[in-house]
């Protein structure tokens, strides 16, 4: 039997909307890191996770990434994914 393909949408606190899909993977959360570099430029990293606990692990690794990459500051958002119509 084929796995159900679905679209997943994340709405971040700043109003940004990201849709993932079609996918059969059981993703539940979306994370985004917006990093400000020393020169004022920004970098954006994002991903999705199969649980809130998995998504929260990103917070641990981002501290090390900020130090290694020399980020002036960063924000990380983790939001729940919601199944949506294509």
Secondary structure, DSSP 8 states (H G I E B T S, - for coil): -----EEEEEE-TTS-EEEEEEE-S---EEEEEEEE-TTS-EEEEEEEESSHHHHHHHHHHHHHHHHHHT-SEEEEEEEE-EEE--
